[in-house]
Amino acid sequence: MKISSSQGSLRVFVSANPSMKDKVSMVTGANSGIGKVIAKELARLGSTVVMVARDPKKGEAAKTEIIGATGNPSVELAITDLSSLSDVRKLAAGFQEKHDKLHLLVNNAGLILGKRVVTPEGLEATFVVNYLSHFLLTNLLLDTLKASAPSRIVNVSSSAHYSGHMYFDDLQLGHGYSSMKSYSQSKLAQVLFTYELARRLQGTGVAVNAVHPGVVRTNWADEGGLVGLGVRLLRPFMLSPEKGAQTPLYAAISPETEGVTGKFFAKKKEKRSSKESYEGEEAKRLWDVSMQLTGLEPKPMARAA
């Protein structure tokens, strides 16, 4: 099989990083795009990989492909609809029944929708899939991540967060919805969450960072209406999934990012995120609202100034 230049450069980058043998990783949105590439490279390094996917058929096909490509049989599939918070709770509970360690959580799944969709739990779907489900999943798995320290969390955000704003008076965008307004708000929420969580996890050995993978040639915008159409027309000029996976993997496994937390990365380099993303009080407000929306019980946790 011919290896493309992007696959080759990714292989060189991954092979230069430490083995993940005896480590456990979870990747959401792992049946396609950069999520599948990330899962494959973690498996290649020897990690037990839990692939979170919505579609059973595509998920099984991706799992079979990864096992065949890496020779690592320790690849698991967890079918989960991330637009359902109850499904996320089942995912976390099922994982913890089987595993007592989690060394890496990659919150990668995302979408953009051309029209406003409300989940059965009454929440706007883009906000839930891109941000709120990952907020819930991360919090449900925090004790396991702490028990596995040093461990890492990688939130795959986007440069779209630079144009985002948190509409706290209308987080579900019941008025004036647009696909980009919803998408950019959800991606800003990911960055705010990253910084707030990093503050709360100081001293635990759990690092959390956000990344912009680049504009990647995947199916994330297939339901994005006119915006999605524009994205599809530009696909020939976008990054391959292999190139897009490099920055998330850099944050996830590189010795250079060991112990680094509360940062935003692009092109495997630290970068300043949007001005609004550094608003500490806004991050705290988003945290409190997210706790309410997910029904999480607040736990005593020190928050550094």
ZIJOVEN-V423673 format. One record per residue. RES is the residue in one letter. PSI is psi as a letter, one per 30 degrees, with the letter a starting at -180 (* if undefined). D_CENTER is the distance of its C-alpha to the mean C-alpha in whole Angstrom. Layout:
RES|PSI|D_CENTER / RES|PSI|D_CENTER
This chain:
M|k|30 / K|k|30 / I|k|27 / S|l|26 / S|e|26 / S|e|22 / Q|e|21 / G|e|24 / S|e|23 / L|e|19 / R|e|21 / V|e|23 / F|e|20 / V|e|19 / S|f|23 / A|f|23 / N|l|21 / P|l|22 / S|k|22 / M|g|19 / K|k|22 / D|g|22 / K|l|18 / V|k|16 / S|l|12 / M|k|10 / V|k|7 / T|l|6 / G|h|8 / A|g|10 / N|f|13 / S|l|13 / G|b|13 / I|f|10 / G|e|9 / K|e|12 / V|e|13 / I|e|11 / A|e|12 / K|e|16 / E|e|16 / L|e|15 / A|e|17 / R|e|20 / L|f|20 / G|g|21 / S|k|18 / T|k|18 / V|k|15 / V|j|13 / M|k|12 / V|k|11 / A|l|12 / R|e|15 / D|j|17 / P|e|20 / K|e|22 / K|e|19 / G|e|17 / E|e|20 / A|e|21 / A|e|18 / K|e|19 / T|e|22 / E|e|21 / I|e|19 / I|e|22 / G|e|25 / A|f|23 / T|f|23 / G|g|25 / N|j|23 / P|f|24 / S|h|21 / V|k|18 / E|l|18 / L|k|16 / A|j|15 / I|j|16 / T|k|14 / D|j|14 / L|f|11 / S|f|14 / S|j|16 / L|e|16 / S|e|18 / D|e|17 / V|e|14 / R|e|17 / K|e|18 / L|e|15 / A|e|15 / A|e|19 / G|e|19 / F|e|17 / Q|f|19 / E|e|22 / K|e|22 / H|k|20 / D|g|21 / K|k|19 / L|j|15 / H|f|15 / L|k|11 / L|j|8 / V|j|5 / N|j|2 / N|e|3 / A|k|6 / G|l|8 / L|l|11 / I|k|15 / L|k|18 / G|f|21 / K|l|23 / R|k|22 / V|k|21 / V|k|21 / T|l|20 / P|f|23 / E|g|22 / G|g|23 / L|l|19 / E|k|18 / A|e|16 / T|e|14 / F|e|13 / V|e|12 / V|e|10 / N|e|8 / Y|d|9 / L|e|11 / S|e|10 / H|e|7 / F|e|10 / L|e|12 / L|e|10 / T|e|10 / N|e|14 / L|f|15 / L|g|14 / L|e|15 / D|e|18 / T|e|17 / L|e|15 / K|e|18 / A|f|21 / S|g|19 / A|k|19 / P|k|19 / S|l|15 / R|k|12 / I|k|8 / V|k|6 / N|j|4 / V|j|4 / S|b|7 / S|l|11 / S|f|14 / A|f|15 / H|f|14 / Y|f|18 / S|g|19 / G|l|18 / H|k|20 / M|j|19 / Y|i|22 / F|f|22 / D|f|26 / D|h|24 / L|e|20 / Q|g|20 / L|h|22 / G|f|25 / H|k|27 / G|h|27 / Y|k|24 / S|l|22 / S|e|19 / M|e|19 / K|e|19 / S|e|17 / Y|e|14 / S|e|15 / Q|e|15 / S|e|12 / K|e|10 / L|e|13 / A|e|12 / Q|e|9 / V|e|11 / L|e|14 / F|e|12 / T|e|11 / Y|e|14 / E|e|16 / L|e|14 / A|e|15 / R|e|19 / R|f|19 / L|g|18 / Q|k|20 / G|f|23 / T|f|21 / G|g|19 / V|j|16 / A|k|14 / V|k|11 / N|l|10 / A|l|8 / V|l|9 / H|j|11 / P|f|11 / G|l|14 / V|j|15 / V|k|15 / R|i|17 / T|a|15 / N|g|15 / W|f|13 / A|g|16 / D|f|18 / E|g|19 / G|g|19 / G|b|23 / L|e|25 / V|e|22 / G|e|20 / L|e|24 / G|e|24 / V|e|20 / R|e|22 / L|f|25 / L|f|23 / R|e|21 / P|f|24 / F|g|24 / M|l|20 / L|k|18 / S|l|18 / P|e|15 / E|e|16 / K|e|16 / G|f|13 / A|f|12 / Q|e|14 / T|e|12 / P|e|9 / L|e|12 / Y|e|14 / A|f|12 / A|e|11 / I|f|15 / S|k|17 / P|f|20 / E|f|20 / T|g|17 / E|k|18 / G|f|19 / V|k|17 / T|l|15 / G|h|15 / K|l|15 / F|k|13 / F|k|13 / A|k|14 / K|h|17 / K|h|16 / K|k|18 / E|k|18 / K|k|18 / R|k|19 / S|a|17 / S|l|19 / K|e|22 / E|f|20 / S|f|17 / Y|g|20 / E|j|22 / G|e|21 / E|e|23 / E|e|21 / A|e|18 / K|e|20 / R|e|21 / L|e|18 / W|e|17 / D|e|20 / V|e|20 / S|e|17 / M|e|19 / Q|e|21 / L|e|19 / T|f|18 / G|g|21 / L|k|20 / E|k|23 / P|k|23 / K|k|23 / P|k|25 / M|k|23 / A|k|24 / R|j|23 / A|k|24 / A|*|26
